[in-house]
Amino acid sequence: MPLQATRFDRLQRRGGQILFGAFQGSWRRRSSGLLALLLGFYAGQNVTTWWLAEIGQRPLVVLVLLLLLELVIRVRTRVLSDQVPLAWVLCDNLRIGLVYAVVLEAFKLGS
C-alpha cells in the first residue's frame, strides 16, 4: 500500500534523493561516480603530499586547495537543477574524496 503524500513523506523522499542520488541511475553513472570519489581520495593523499614535499609551504598549499574547492562549490550552486548532470556528480565526488583525504591526513598528523 503506497504512503499518503504528506509533508513528512515528501521530506523523506527528498532526503533519500539527496543522500543516495549519486547511487541512482545507470551502471555508467554509478561506476563513474565511485571512480571519481576514489580518484579524489587518491589525489588528496598523493598530490598534497607531493606539493608539501616540493613547495614546502603548507599554508600556500592549503590556501590553493581551499580556493579551488570554494570555487567549485560556488559554481555548482549557481547551476543546480533537479536532475544533476554526470559532470557535476563527478566534480562533486572528486571534491568529496579530496576533502576526506586531506582531513584524514590532518588527523593522522595530529594538526
C-alpha positions as a Markdown table, in Angstrom:
| # | Residue | x | y | z |
|---|---|---|---|---|
| 1 | Met | 0.0 | 0.0 | 0.0 |
| 2 | Pro | 1.6 | 3.4 | -1.0 |
| 3 | Leu | 2.1 | 6.1 | 1.6 |
| 4 | Gln | 0.0 | 9.1 | 1.6 |
| 5 | Ala | 1.5 | 12.3 | 0.1 |
| 6 | Thr | 2.1 | 14.0 | 3.4 |
| 7 | Arg | 4.7 | 16.7 | 4.1 |
| 8 | Phe | 6.7 | 14.1 | 6.1 |
| 9 | Asp | 6.6 | 11.6 | 3.2 |
| 10 | Arg | 7.8 | 14.3 | 0.8 |
| 11 | Leu | 10.6 | 15.2 | 3.2 |
| 12 | Gln | 11.7 | 11.6 | 3.5 |
| 13 | Arg | 11.7 | 11.1 | -0.3 |
| 14 | Arg | 13.6 | 14.3 | -0.9 |
| 15 | Gly | 16.2 | 13.4 | 1.8 |
| 16 | Gly | 16.6 | 10.0 | 0.2 |
| 17 | Gln | 17.2 | 11.6 | -3.2 |
| 18 | Ile | 19.8 | 14.0 | -1.7 |
| 19 | Leu | 21.7 | 11.3 | 0.2 |
| 20 | Phe | 21.5 | 8.5 | -2.3 |
| 21 | Gly | 21.2 | 10.5 | -5.6 |
| 22 | Ala | 24.7 | 9.7 | -6.6 |
| 23 | Phe | 23.9 | 5.9 | -6.5 |
| 24 | Gln | 20.9 | 6.1 | -8.7 |
| 25 | Gly | 20.8 | 5.7 | -12.5 |
| 26 | Ser | 22.6 | 3.6 | -14.9 |
| 27 | Trp | 25.7 | 1.5 | -14.1 |
| 28 | Arg | 27.8 | 4.0 | -16.1 |
| 29 | Arg | 26.7 | 6.9 | -13.8 |
| 30 | Arg | 27.2 | 4.9 | -10.6 |
| 31 | Ser | 30.6 | 3.5 | -11.5 |
| 32 | Ser | 31.8 | 6.9 | -12.8 |
| 33 | Gly | 30.7 | 8.5 | -9.5 |
| 34 | Leu | 32.6 | 5.8 | -7.5 |
| 35 | Leu | 35.7 | 6.2 | -9.6 |
| 36 | Ala | 35.6 | 9.9 | -9.2 |
| 37 | Leu | 35.3 | 9.5 | -5.4 |
| 38 | Leu | 38.3 | 7.2 | -5.3 |
| 39 | Leu | 40.4 | 9.4 | -7.7 |
| 40 | Gly | 39.6 | 12.4 | -5.4 |
| 41 | Phe | 40.8 | 10.4 | -2.4 |
| 42 | Tyr | 43.9 | 9.4 | -4.3 |
| 43 | Ala | 44.6 | 13.0 | -5.3 |
| 44 | Gly | 44.1 | 14.2 | -1.8 |
| 45 | Gln | 46.5 | 11.6 | -0.4 |
| 46 | Asn | 49.3 | 11.9 | -3.0 |
| 47 | Val | 49.2 | 15.3 | -4.7 |
| 48 | Thr | 49.0 | 17.2 | -1.4 |
| 49 | Thr | 51.9 | 15.2 | 0.0 |
| 50 | Trp | 53.9 | 15.9 | -3.2 |
| 51 | Trp | 53.1 | 19.6 | -3.1 |
| 52 | Leu | 54.2 | 19.7 | 0.6 |
| 53 | Ala | 57.5 | 18.0 | -0.3 |
| 54 | Glu | 58.2 | 20.1 | -3.4 |
| 55 | Ile | 56.9 | 23.5 | -2.3 |
| 56 | Gly | 57.3 | 23.1 | 1.4 |
| 57 | Gln | 54.8 | 25.9 | 2.3 |
| 58 | Arg | 51.8 | 24.3 | 3.9 |
| 59 | Pro | 49.7 | 27.5 | 4.2 |
| 60 | Leu | 50.1 | 28.2 | 0.5 |
| 61 | Val | 49.0 | 24.6 | -0.5 |
| 62 | Val | 46.0 | 24.7 | 1.9 |
| 63 | Leu | 45.0 | 28.2 | 0.6 |
| 64 | Val | 45.1 | 27.0 | -3.1 |
| 65 | Leu | 43.1 | 23.9 | -2.3 |
| 66 | Leu | 40.6 | 25.9 | -0.3 |
| 67 | Leu | 40.1 | 28.4 | -3.1 |
| 68 | Leu | 39.7 | 25.7 | -5.7 |
| 69 | Leu | 37.1 | 23.8 | -3.6 |
| 70 | Glu | 35.2 | 27.0 | -2.8 |
| 71 | Leu | 35.1 | 28.0 | -6.4 |
| 72 | Val | 33.7 | 24.5 | -7.3 |
| 73 | Ile | 31.0 | 24.9 | -4.6 |
| 74 | Arg | 30.0 | 28.4 | -5.7 |
| 75 | Val | 29.7 | 27.4 | -9.4 |
| 76 | Arg | 27.8 | 24.3 | -8.5 |
| 77 | Thr | 25.2 | 26.1 | -6.5 |
| 78 | Arg | 24.6 | 28.5 | -9.4 |
| 79 | Val | 23.9 | 25.7 | -11.9 |
| 80 | Leu | 21.8 | 23.5 | -9.6 |
| 81 | Ser | 18.9 | 21.8 | -11.2 |
| 82 | Asp | 16.6 | 18.8 | -10.4 |
| 83 | Gln | 18.5 | 16.3 | -12.5 |
| 84 | Val | 22.2 | 16.7 | -11.8 |
| 85 | Pro | 24.3 | 16.1 | -14.9 |
| 86 | Leu | 27.0 | 13.5 | -14.7 |
| 87 | Ala | 29.8 | 16.1 | -15.0 |
| 88 | Trp | 28.6 | 17.7 | -11.7 |
| 89 | Val | 28.3 | 14.4 | -10.0 |
| 90 | Leu | 31.9 | 13.6 | -11.0 |
| 91 | Cys | 33.1 | 17.0 | -9.8 |
| 92 | Asp | 31.3 | 16.7 | -6.5 |
| 93 | Asn | 32.7 | 13.2 | -5.9 |
| 94 | Leu | 36.2 | 14.4 | -6.7 |
| 95 | Arg | 35.7 | 17.2 | -4.2 |
| 96 | Ile | 34.3 | 14.9 | -1.5 |
| 97 | Gly | 37.2 | 12.4 | -1.9 |
| 98 | Leu | 39.8 | 15.2 | -1.9 |
| 99 | Val | 38.4 | 16.8 | 1.3 |
| 100 | Tyr | 38.1 | 13.4 | 3.0 |
| 101 | Ala | 41.7 | 12.6 | 2.2 |
| 102 | Val | 43.0 | 16.0 | 3.4 |
| 103 | Val | 41.0 | 15.8 | 6.7 |
| 104 | Leu | 42.2 | 12.2 | 7.2 |
| 105 | Glu | 45.8 | 13.3 | 6.7 |
| 106 | Ala | 45.3 | 16.1 | 9.1 |
| 107 | Phe | 44.1 | 13.7 | 11.8 |
| 108 | Lys | 47.0 | 11.4 | 11.1 |
| 109 | Leu | 49.5 | 14.2 | 11.5 |
| 110 | Gly | 47.7 | 15.5 | 14.6 |
| 111 | Ser | 47.4 | 19.1 | 13.4 |
